[in-house]
Amino acid sequence: MAWWSRDKRVRRKIAVDEPEVAFDPSGPEPFVPPQVEALFDADDYGGDFTPQPEPEPEPEPAFVPEPAFVPEPPSEDDAETSELSAPLIRTHARRRAHGRLTRIRSTREPTESGPDEHPIDAEGAVAEVAGPPGSRSKRALPKATVLGKRLLAGVLIVIVACGAVLGIVLGINWLARPRPATSTTVSPLPDQDNLLVIGVSDGVVVGFVALKAERATNKVLGIAIPDGAFVEVPGQGFERVGASYLLGPQVSEDAISNFFGVPFRKHVVVDGASYQTLLRSQDVSGLLASVTATDLTADELAAFASYFAKVGAKDVWIVPLPVKPVAVGDQRYFEPQKKEIADLLLKWWGVQPGQTQATPRVIVYNGVGTSGLAGVAAQQLIRSGFRIVDSGNAGNFEYQTTEIHLFHGTQAEAEAVRTALGVGRIVVESVAQDLTDMIVIIGADYRPPARDSSTIPTEGVQ
């Protein structure tokens, strides 16, 4: 309440309570001073009534200014009382101005850590809590607002958790899918010094020797492969390497190249006796004199013969391929132990131990029905630097378009397959595949390259 309203109300109350006084028109009675008795007799008093001179005034003292007022510092009790009373005075003044001063009644008991920070009055209103001087008073949120915020926080947590799970799933799927290549290319090793020797006795293949003319050290290095060693033969699947000669020496070249990871593009066919002499004597000087068939040109054949004549037996190292005998019914096969010659492949041809596994694996299926079509396509891929792990017929022969199914590896490798074959529609698969990186199904749009009939054996082939 303002000060002026309080004083007005008090004056109105006094004016009402004053008693009425009767007015006398005749006026007041004349004033009669009281009679004063004589206190002494002037005749008996002998005092001197002569006027005396007035005393001189005393000089005024010099002006000295008072020291400035310095208030005493408040005591701890006064400071505490001031800190508590100032916010309360402001709070009550604000509540009186709005006409809603209520008695605050806390619904919670004070704890050891301090009084309740958000008391609630009897009407459900949230009371203000006094803070330090100069600070704004804090207000607690209503229960409905607190519950709403908690519900919103819970919903946000659920959304974040779902997003994290979705991100993990998408990340795993992204890692499983093939990604575009940055600089992956398939580049076969140089083959100008490699020569495949095929021993044939009475039309039957007796073995192979993979030779290398190491001109830098004036040596001849080689690995002898028995005809019963099981390898992947293009067009025939997992078969004896000797059976590759049934389809031609080029198929044998591709089977040996696919197994070692070393390109062999030239071959010579010698009789069985010369082949056995080569293995026993380690002498290559007269090897090319007994050649019955070859795909070398005359100049290439002369160059190899000249080099072999200069290499002595002490500089010829031909080692047998380690194999493990395996009996299947009445047939006896040999399982090559490639790991045991990994150091020779590295030293002689520079093939790293994991290079063969890193070479893209391809399965070729015949989806048209033309005999030998899968084998021809597999040979093309081997010569382009791919590793064939299987070949055979597709589930049906109604494929009009060649399909390249990419399971692992890169898009660039699939493009390289299509370039090698000349046709193909790339299909990126999301299903994991452990046996191969790509599956190629040959369709009716595939055109095999022309084959040189002079390299196809014409006698004694089983």
C-alpha positions as a printed NumPy array, in Angstrom:
array([[  0.   ,   0.   ,   0.   ],
       [  1.405,   3.417,  -0.944],
       [  2.185,   5.876,   1.8  ],
       [ -0.322,   8.428,   0.6  ],
       [ -3.23 ,   6.015,   0.799],
       [ -2.351,   5.018,   4.354],
       [ -2.213,   8.703,   5.558],
       [ -5.452,   9.568,   3.814],
       [ -7.245,   6.725,   5.476],
       [ -5.905,   7.816,   8.89 ],
       [ -6.995,  11.438,   8.42 ],
       [-10.462,  10.349,   7.377],
       [-10.759,   8.271,  10.52 ],
       [ -9.685,  11.156,  12.797],
       [-12.124,  13.584,  11.196],
       [-14.971,  11.219,  11.797],
       [-14.137,  10.525,  15.446],
       [-13.843,  14.265,  16.621],
       [-16.739,  15.346,  18.977],
       [-19.009,  18.221,  18.001],
       [-18.552,  21.557,  19.933],
       [-21.411,  24.09 ,  20.435],
       [-20.765,  27.545,  18.977],
       [-21.318,  30.651,  21.269],
       [-22.086,  33.756,  19.165],
       [-21.476,  36.182,  22.134],
       [-17.715,  35.634,  21.806],
       [-15.163,  34.756,  24.456],
       [-15.073,  36.233,  27.926],
       [-12.475,  38.95 ,  28.516],
       [ -9.16 ,  37.801,  29.872],
       [ -8.459,  38.781,  33.469],
       [ -4.865,  38.293,  34.526],
       [ -4.429,  36.649,  37.883],
       [ -3.503,  38.719,  40.883],
       [  0.102,  38.386,  41.943],
       [  0.982,  38.948,  45.612],
       [  3.927,  41.196,  46.425],
       [  6.908,  39.059,  47.098],
       [  9.105,  41.824,  48.608],
       [  8.973,  45.492,  49.689],
       [ 10.854,  47.904,  47.465],
       [ 11.582,  50.241,  50.356],
       [ 13.308,  47.467,  52.244],
       [ 15.511,  46.493,  49.299],
       [ 18.712,  48.391,  49.039],
       [ 19.963,  47.154,  45.807],
       [ 21.786,  49.167,  43.133],
       [ 19.649,  49.657,  40.129],
       [ 22.198,  51.687,  38.155],
       [ 22.427,  50.4  ,  34.589],
       [ 25.602,  48.438,  33.962],
       [ 27.529,  48.403,  30.629],
       [ 27.002,  45.469,  28.358],
       [ 29.887,  42.962,  28.243],
       [ 31.871,  42.639,  25.033],
       [ 30.955,  39.59 ,  22.91 ],
       [ 33.398,  36.73 ,  22.892],
       [ 35.135,  36.058,  19.582],
       [ 33.694,  33.21 ,  17.558],
       [ 35.964,  30.123,  17.278],
       [ 37.595,  29.34 ,  13.933],
       [ 35.578,  27.04 ,  11.628],
       [ 36.82 ,  23.503,  11.584],
       [ 35.117,  21.155,   9.003],
       [ 33.764,  17.937,  10.334],
       [ 35.387,  14.708,   9.099],
       [ 33.571,  12.761,   6.379],
       [ 31.187,  10.144,   7.611],
       [ 32.552,   6.635,   7.275],
       [ 29.964,   3.952,   7.963],
       [ 31.056,   1.108,  10.125],
       [ 31.359,  -2.263,   8.332],
       [ 28.374,  -4.445,   8.998],
       [ 28.81 ,  -7.376,  11.262],
       [ 28.282, -10.96 ,  10.18 ],
       [ 24.792, -11.013,  11.712],
       [ 23.835,  -7.796,   9.889],
       [ 25.193,  -9.112,   6.545],
       [ 23.302, -12.383,   6.897],
       [ 20.109, -10.531,   7.805],
       [ 20.542,  -8.195,   4.84 ],
       [ 21.158, -11.065,   2.388],
       [ 18.037, -12.858,   3.549],
       [ 15.776,  -9.857,   3.927],
       [ 16.468,  -8.055,   0.623],
       [ 15.126, -10.808,  -1.685],
       [ 12.196, -11.438,   0.666],
       [ 11.269,  -7.744,   0.66 ],
       [ 11.373,  -7.681,  -3.135],
       [  9.354, -10.88 ,  -3.36 ],
       [  6.605,  -9.68 ,  -0.995],
       [  6.469,  -6.306,  -2.716],
       [  5.979,  -8.014,  -6.066],
       [  3.275, -10.306,  -4.706],
       [  1.407,  -7.371,  -3.057],
       [  1.515,  -5.475,  -6.37 ],
       [ -0.235,  -8.358,  -8.123],
       [ -2.583,  -9.105,  -5.273],
       [ -1.622, -12.762,  -4.869],
       [  0.348, -12.929,  -1.63 ],
       [ -0.114, -16.443,  -0.299],
       [  1.33 , -18.418,   2.484],
       [  4.09 , -20.661,   1.219],
       [  3.918, -24.155,   2.5  ],
       [  6.579, -26.601,   1.423],
       [  5.517, -30.104,   0.486],
       [  8.909, -31.6  ,   1.157],
       [ 11.079, -31.786,   4.21 ],
       [ 14.485, -30.12 ,   4.167],
       [ 17.343, -32.505,   3.612],
       [ 20.824, -32.489,   5.037],
       [ 22.169, -30.852,   1.89 ],
       [ 19.919, -27.799,   2.425],
       [ 16.32 , -26.619,   2.255],
       [ 13.995, -27.709,  -0.496],
       [ 14.977, -25.859,  -3.636],
       [ 11.495, -25.804,  -5.169],
       [  8.72 , -25.488,  -2.492],
       [  5.116, -25.682,  -3.654],
       [  2.295, -23.783,  -1.97 ],
       [ -1.135, -25.086,  -1.06 ],
       [ -2.669, -24.089,  -4.425],
       [ -0.023, -25.943,  -6.41 ],
       [  1.869, -22.784,  -7.343],
       [  5.609, -22.986,  -7.364],
       [  7.189, -20.669,  -4.789],
       [ 10.169, -18.519,  -5.45 ],
       [ 13.415, -19.284,  -3.709],
       [ 15.574, -16.424,  -2.546],
       [ 19.103, -16.365,  -3.876],
       [ 22.104, -14.216,  -3.188],
       [ 21.676, -10.443,  -3.392],
       [ 21.625,  -9.206,  -6.962],
       [ 20.743, -12.625,  -8.436],
       [ 17.474, -13.6  ,  -9.985],
       [ 15.234, -15.889,  -8.013],
       [ 14.955, -19.463,  -9.281],
       [ 11.715, -21.121, -10.202],
       [ 11.177, -24.882, -10.264],
       [  9.299, -26.428, -13.156],
       [  5.794, -27.829, -12.642],
       [  5.438, -31.581, -12.418],
       [  3.776, -31.823, -15.828],
       [  6.673, -29.952, -17.446],
       [  9.252, -32.171, -15.727],
       [  7.456, -35.332, -16.851],
       [  7.199, -33.975, -20.372],
       [ 10.901, -33.231, -20.519],
       [ 11.756, -36.669, -19.185],
       [  9.504, -38.28 , -21.797],
       [ 11.121, -36.213, -24.549],
       [ 14.588, -37.184, -23.329],
       [ 13.588, -40.858, -23.367],
       [ 12.269, -40.578, -26.921],
       [ 15.494, -38.891, -28.054],
       [ 17.581, -41.639, -26.451],
       [ 15.553, -44.308, -28.254],
       [ 15.951, -42.467, -31.575],
       [ 19.715, -42.133, -31.094],
       [ 20.033, -45.831, -30.181],
       [ 18.027, -46.879, -33.245],
       [ 20.173, -44.628, -35.421],
       [ 23.346, -46.173, -34.   ],
       [ 22.089, -49.717, -34.67 ],
       [ 21.047, -48.751, -38.195],
       [ 24.446, -47.165, -38.788],
       [ 26.223, -50.34 , -37.652],
       [ 24.063, -52.508, -39.925],
       [ 24.635, -50.224, -42.904],
       [ 28.362, -50.109, -42.156],
       [ 28.609, -53.916, -42.092],
       [ 26.634, -54.125, -45.334],
       [ 28.879, -51.489, -46.904],
       [ 32.009, -53.383, -45.873],
       [ 30.582, -56.643, -47.251],
       [ 29.743, -55.147, -50.643],
       [ 32.466, -54.674, -53.253],
       [ 33.813, -51.157, -53.507],
       [ 35.112, -49.339, -56.546],
       [ 38.791, -49.865, -57.131],
       [ 41.291, -47.083, -56.91 ],
       [ 44.259, -48.539, -58.788],
       [ 43.656, -52.297, -58.945],
       [ 44.805, -53.81 , -62.234],
       [ 45.534, -57.338, -63.412],
       [ 48.976, -57.526, -64.988],
       [ 50.476, -60.94 , -65.878],
       [ 54.177, -61.58 , -65.39 ],
       [ 56.544, -61.469, -68.376],
       [ 56.684, -64.786, -70.208],
       [ 59.386, -64.368, -72.841],
       [ 61.787, -66.664, -70.959],
       [ 59.251, -69.315, -69.904],
       [ 58.809, -72.566, -71.821],
       [ 56.552, -75.554, -71.126],
       [ 58.011, -78.93 , -72.074],
       [ 55.398, -81.664, -72.66 ],
       [ 56.602, -85.288, -72.705],
       [ 54.476, -87.632, -74.829],
       [ 55.16 , -91.381, -75.236],
       [ 53.055, -93.342, -77.71 ],
       [ 50.472, -90.576, -77.637],
       [ 50.215, -90.569, -73.867],
       [ 51.327, -87.608, -71.812],
       [ 53.963, -88.69 , -69.283],
       [ 54.65 , -85.333, -67.65 ],
       [ 55.419, -81.639, -67.918],
       [ 58.401, -79.449, -67.077],
       [ 57.942, -75.727, -66.483],
       [ 61.279, -74.216, -67.567],
       [ 62.733, -70.735, -67.205],
       [ 65.757, -69.514, -69.137],
       [ 67.433, -67.254, -66.57 ],
       [ 69.748, -65.394, -68.902],
       [ 71.113, -63.072, -66.202],
       [ 72.819, -65.958, -64.371],
       [ 73.199, -68.302, -67.379],
       [ 71.037, -70.969, -65.77 ],
       [ 67.992, -73.061, -66.609],
       [ 65.463, -73.579, -63.8  ],
       [ 62.433, -75.821, -63.83 ],
       [ 59.748, -77.763, -61.932],
       [ 58.654, -81.217, -63.136],
       [ 54.912, -81.927, -62.891],
       [ 53.58 , -85.502, -63.048],
       [ 50.691, -86.125, -65.414],
       [ 48.54 , -87.408, -62.537],
       [ 48.669, -84.171, -60.533],
       [ 45.174, -82.799, -59.938],
       [ 44.749, -79.182, -60.99 ],
       [ 41.986, -76.995, -62.393],
       [ 41.758, -77.691, -66.108],
       [ 39.845, -75.07 , -68.134],
       [ 36.627, -76.588, -69.43 ],
       [ 37.046, -79.814, -67.42 ],
       [ 37.098, -78.615, -63.822],
       [ 39.324, -80.259, -61.215],
       [ 41.096, -82.917, -63.27 ],
       [ 44.433, -84.595, -63.973],
       [ 46.789, -82.141, -65.62 ],
       [ 47.558, -84.798, -68.265],
       [ 43.923, -84.607, -69.389],
       [ 44.425, -80.982, -70.396],
       [ 46.376, -82.149, -73.433],
       [ 43.201, -83.725, -74.843],
       [ 41.956, -80.228, -75.675],
       [ 45.284, -79.026, -76.989],
       [ 48.677, -77.866, -75.688],
       [ 47.318, -74.363, -75.117],
       [ 44.932, -75.8  , -72.553],
       [ 47.919, -77.414, -70.826],
       [ 49.737, -74.074, -70.897],
       [ 46.753, -72.373, -69.286],
       [ 46.294, -75.125, -66.68 ],
       [ 49.951, -74.885, -65.589],
       [ 49.834, -71.057, -65.651],
       [ 46.66 , -71.073, -63.567],
       [ 48.199, -73.41 , -60.99 ],
       [ 51.573, -71.675, -60.514],
       [ 50.437, -68.126, -61.149],
       [ 53.204, -67.86 , -63.763],
       [ 52.389, -67.259, -67.437],
       [ 53.478, -69.965, -69.9  ],
       [ 52.666, -68.98 , -73.47 ],
       [ 55.029, -71.214, -75.441],
       [ 55.524, -74.971, -75.457],
       [ 57.441, -77.797, -77.072],
       [ 56.36 , -81.42 , -77.341],
       [ 59.167, -84.025, -77.039],
       [ 59.142, -87.819, -77.03 ],
       [ 59.055, -89.759, -73.786],
       [ 62.727, -90.828, -73.919],
       [ 64.01 , -87.254, -74.267],
       [ 61.726, -86.212, -71.43 ],
       [ 63.148, -88.883, -69.08 ],
       [ 66.723, -87.996, -70.094],
       [ 66.039, -84.385, -69.194],
       [ 64.923, -85.368, -65.711],
       [ 67.754, -87.825, -65.054],
       [ 70.741, -85.995, -66.527],
       [ 69.613, -82.398, -65.961],
       [ 70.928, -81.649, -69.465],
       [ 69.083, -79.359, -71.862],
       [ 71.737, -79.067, -74.568],
       [ 70.096, -81.564, -76.935],
       [ 66.497, -81.177, -75.753],
       [ 65.161, -79.183, -78.688],
       [ 66.588, -81.636, -81.204],
       [ 63.799, -84.088, -80.379],
       [ 60.868, -81.62 , -80.643],
       [ 57.815, -83.116, -82.394],
       [ 55.455, -80.088, -82.075],
       [ 55.737, -76.514, -80.915],
       [ 54.142, -73.083, -81.183],
       [ 57.531, -71.345, -81.246],
       [ 58.529, -69.498, -84.352],
       [ 61.691, -70.538, -86.125],
       [ 63.619, -67.626, -84.665],
       [ 62.346, -68.297, -81.163],
       [ 63.205, -71.99 , -81.451],
       [ 66.714, -71.16 , -82.649],
       [ 67.221, -68.675, -79.832],
       [ 66.253, -71.22 , -77.177],
       [ 68.436, -73.927, -78.786],
       [ 71.441, -71.604, -78.85 ],
       [ 71.018, -70.64 , -75.229],
       [ 70.474, -74.247, -74.029],
       [ 73.663, -75.351, -75.801],
       [ 75.729, -72.91 , -73.74 ],
       [ 74.312, -73.986, -70.364],
       [ 76.084, -76.892, -68.745],
       [ 74.414, -79.61 , -66.682],
       [ 75.737, -78.051, -63.464],
       [ 73.669, -74.923, -64.149],
       [ 70.427, -76.796, -64.778],
       [ 68.182, -77.112, -61.739],
       [ 65.017, -79.127, -62.298],
       [ 63.118, -80.188, -59.158],
       [ 60.019, -82.402, -58.945],
       [ 56.728, -80.941, -57.756],
       [ 55.97 , -82.346, -54.273],
       [ 52.736, -84.358, -54.404],
       [ 50.642, -86.439, -52.026],
       [ 49.283, -89.74 , -53.432],
       [ 45.49 , -90.063, -53.346],
       [ 43.617, -93.231, -54.363],
       [ 40.075, -92.906, -55.716],
       [ 38.769, -96.381, -56.553],
       [ 41.159, -97.969, -59.011],
       [ 42.599, -94.615, -60.042],
       [ 45.67 , -93.106, -58.444],
       [ 46.051, -89.335, -58.332],
       [ 48.508, -86.887, -56.854],
       [ 47.623, -83.822, -54.808],
       [ 50.203, -81.086, -55.454],
       [ 51.853, -79.579, -52.365],
       [ 52.296, -76.092, -53.655],
       [ 53.303, -74.604, -50.305],
       [ 56.509, -76.622, -50.328],
       [ 57.759, -74.875, -53.464],
       [ 56.592, -71.385, -52.493],
       [ 60.2  , -70.268, -51.934],
       [ 61.202, -71.48 , -55.428],
       [ 58.298, -69.621, -57.05 ],
       [ 59.36 , -66.477, -55.195],
       [ 63.045, -66.768, -56.051],
       [ 62.709, -67.906, -59.648],
       [ 59.565, -66.123, -60.843],
       [ 58.96 , -63.506, -58.156],
       [ 55.591, -64.961, -57.123],
       [ 54.775, -63.776, -53.605],
       [ 53.373, -66.41 , -51.203],
       [ 49.97 , -64.72 , -51.082],
       [ 49.945, -63.532, -54.685],
       [ 48.009, -66.517, -55.981],
       [ 45.362, -66.055, -53.307],
       [ 45.193, -62.341, -54.116],
       [ 44.586, -63.046, -57.821],
       [ 40.848, -62.737, -58.577],
       [ 39.162, -66.149, -58.598],
       [ 36.653, -66.915, -61.338],
       [ 34.207, -69.757, -62.009],
       [ 33.117, -70.165, -65.637],
       [ 29.846, -71.875, -66.583],
       [ 28.559, -72.75 , -70.02 ],
       [ 25.089, -71.232, -70.354],
       [ 24.59 , -72.032, -74.05 ],
       [ 25.337, -75.742, -74.424],
       [ 28.076, -75.512, -77.053],
       [ 30.741, -78.093, -76.224],
       [ 33.991, -76.669, -74.854],
       [ 32.704, -73.097, -74.661],
       [ 33.403, -72.692, -70.909],
       [ 36.952, -74.003, -71.37 ],
       [ 37.716, -71.528, -74.144],
       [ 36.416, -68.622, -72.039],
       [ 38.422, -69.879, -69.039],
       [ 41.597, -69.903, -71.144],
       [ 40.993, -66.31 , -72.146],
       [ 40.627, -65.296, -68.506],
       [ 43.753, -67.191, -67.446],
       [ 45.772, -65.43 , -70.114],
       [ 44.384, -62.122, -68.814],
       [ 45.745, -62.816, -65.318],
       [ 42.731, -64.382, -63.565],
       [ 42.707, -67.653, -61.643],
       [ 40.092, -70.186, -62.654],
       [ 38.862, -72.275, -59.734],
       [ 36.122, -74.203, -61.541],
       [ 34.391, -74.557, -64.9  ],
       [ 31.454, -76.549, -66.187],
       [ 27.852, -76.283, -67.323],
       [ 25.252, -73.848, -66.008],
       [ 21.859, -74.903, -64.673],
       [ 20.284, -74.313, -68.08 ],
       [ 21.405, -73.39 , -71.597],
       [ 19.007, -70.51 , -72.187],
       [ 21.305, -67.59 , -71.373],
       [ 21.2  , -65.062, -74.199],
       [ 23.523, -62.567, -72.509],
       [ 26.824, -63.306, -70.785],
       [ 26.594, -62.452, -67.084],
       [ 29.46 , -61.536, -64.732],
       [ 28.365, -61.922, -61.103],
       [ 30.674, -59.979, -58.782],
       [ 30.765, -61.29 , -55.194],
       [ 34.125, -59.979, -53.995],
       [ 36.791, -57.793, -55.468],
       [ 36.354, -54.552, -57.322],
       [ 34.354, -53.131, -60.178],
       [ 37.593, -52.702, -62.135],
       [ 38.262, -56.46 , -61.962],
       [ 34.782, -57.183, -63.297],
       [ 35.418, -54.691, -66.088],
       [ 38.673, -56.548, -66.859],
       [ 36.735, -59.817, -67.197],
       [ 34.309, -58.18 , -69.603],
       [ 37.22 , -56.748, -71.586],
       [ 38.881, -60.179, -71.833],
       [ 35.693, -61.867, -73.052],
       [ 34.466, -58.993, -75.163],
       [ 30.941, -59.19 , -73.726],
       [ 29.226, -59.411, -70.351],
       [ 26.69 , -57.719, -68.1  ],
       [ 28.08 , -57.03 , -64.614],
       [ 25.794, -57.971, -61.714],
       [ 26.961, -56.919, -58.251],
       [ 25.93 , -59.515, -55.668],
       [ 25.5  , -58.78 , -51.951],
       [ 25.55 , -62.435, -50.815],
       [ 28.887, -63.677, -49.464],
       [ 30.72 , -66.306, -51.521],
       [ 33.731, -68.219, -50.186],
       [ 34.659, -70.285, -53.251],
       [ 35.123, -67.546, -55.799],
       [ 35.185, -63.81 , -56.388],
       [ 33.232, -63.873, -59.647],
       [ 30.999, -66.291, -61.537],
       [ 30.83 , -65.932, -65.306],
       [ 27.917, -67.531, -67.173],
       [ 28.629, -67.642, -70.893],
       [ 25.644, -66.571, -73.007],
       [ 24.736, -66.691, -76.677],
       [ 26.351, -63.302, -77.289],
       [ 29.873, -64.687, -76.606],
       [ 32.154, -65.241, -79.61 ],
       [ 35.187, -67.498, -78.914],
       [ 38.499, -66.516, -80.512],
       [ 39.746, -68.434, -83.53 ],
       [ 41.95 , -71.41 , -82.601],
       [ 45.123, -72.432, -84.368],
       [ 44.474, -75.984, -85.593],
       [ 48.219, -76.631, -85.913],
       [ 48.564, -76.768, -82.131],
       [ 45.874, -79.402, -81.587],
       [ 47.353, -82.905, -81.082],
       [ 46.386, -85.431, -83.752],
       [ 47.867, -88.691, -82.487],
       [ 47.909, -90.922, -79.459],
       [ 45.799, -88.734, -77.21 ],
       [ 43.724, -90.317, -74.465]])
